[in-house]
Structures are given as structure tokens and as C-alpha cells.
């Protein structure tokens, strides 16, 4: 279940920091009863960013294939990567 706290609780920054690190979930901050901010630990943020990078790469690959991109076999893919990164 998501954590939701009012904006006035942001005064307790140390407690919110502890909470964010303990639960490893986004904490939703409300203002006048409406969602306003999201707070999370830096570790959780890093996980979100890494997941987003993978999702973005998959999306771009699927788009390329939809636009007529050519698929290659695994052996050729490794060969290209080896040439690119190891000469």
C-alpha cells in the first residue's frame, strides 16, 4: 500500500528520510488533499532509472523493428559487440 503523507509532515525531514530508506517505496506527499510530490530514497531512484533505461531500450528496439529494421542472430550480435568494444 502506498505511503501518503500531508505536506506539513515535510518538516520532519529526518523521519521522512528514515521512512524512505526503510520501506524502499515512493512516499506520496499531498497538498490540500491532492497529490503534489513524491519522495524516495536514492537507492530506489537508481533502481527506477535502471528499469526505465531497459524499458526505453526495448521500446526503441521494437519501434525499429516496426519501421522495417533487420534482425540479426545472436552470434552476429556478439561479433559486432566484440568489434565495437574490443577492436
C-alpha positions in Angstrom: 0.0 0.0 0.0 1.4 3.4 -0.9 2.6 5.8 1.8 0.7 9.1 1.6 1.5 11.9 4.0 0.5 15.6 4.1 3.0 18.3 3.1 3.1 19.7 6.6 4.9 16.5 7.6 7.9 17.5 5.5 9.1 19.5 8.5 10.3 16.1 9.9 12.9 15.6 7.2 14.9 13.1 9.2 11.9 10.9 9.9 10.9 11.0 6.3 14.4 10.1 5.2 14.4 7.1 7.6 11.0 6.1 6.4 12.1 6.3 2.7 15.1 4.1 3.4 13.2 1.6 5.5 10.2 1.0 3.2 12.0 1.4 -0.2 8.8 2.7 -1.7 7.8 6.1 -3.0 6.2 8.4 -0.4 3.4 10.5 -1.9 3.1 14.0 -0.5 -0.3 15.7 -0.6 -1.1 19.4 -0.6 -4.7 20.4 0.1 -5.7 16.8 -0.4 -4.2 16.4 -3.8 -1.0 14.6 -4.9 1.9 17.1 -5.1 5.3 15.5 -4.6 6.9 12.1 -4.5 9.9 11.4 -2.2 12.1 8.3 -2.4 15.5 7.1 -1.3 18.3 7.5 -3.7 18.7 3.7 -3.9 15.1 3.3 -5.0 15.5 6.2 -7.5 18.6 4.4 -9.0 16.5 1.2 -9.4 13.7 3.1 -11.2 16.2 4.8 -13.5 17.9 1.5 -14.4 14.5 -0.1 -15.1 13.5 2.9 -17.2 16.7 2.5 -19.3 15.9 -1.1 -20.0 12.3 -0.3 -20.9 13.4 2.5 -23.2 15.9 0.3 -25.0 13.2 -2.4 -25.5 10.8 0.3 -26.8 13.3 1.7 -29.2 14.2 -1.8 -30.5 10.5 -2.6 -31.0 10.0 0.7 -32.8 13.0 0.0 -35.1 11.6 -3.4 -36.0 8.2 -1.9 -36.7 9.9 0.5 -39.1 11.5 -2.3 -41.1 14.6 -3.0 -39.0 16.6 -6.1 -39.8 17.0 -8.7 -37.0 20.3 -10.5 -36.6 21.3 -13.7 -34.9 22.9 -13.9 -31.5 26.4 -14.9 -32.9 26.4 -11.9 -35.2 25.3 -9.6 -32.4 28.1 -10.8 -30.1 30.6 -10.4 -33.0 29.5 -6.8 -33.6 29.8 -6.0 -29.9 33.2 -7.6 -29.7 34.4 -5.5 -32.6 32.9 -2.3 -31.2 34.3 -2.7 -27.7 37.4 -4.8 -28.1 38.5 -4.0 -31.7 
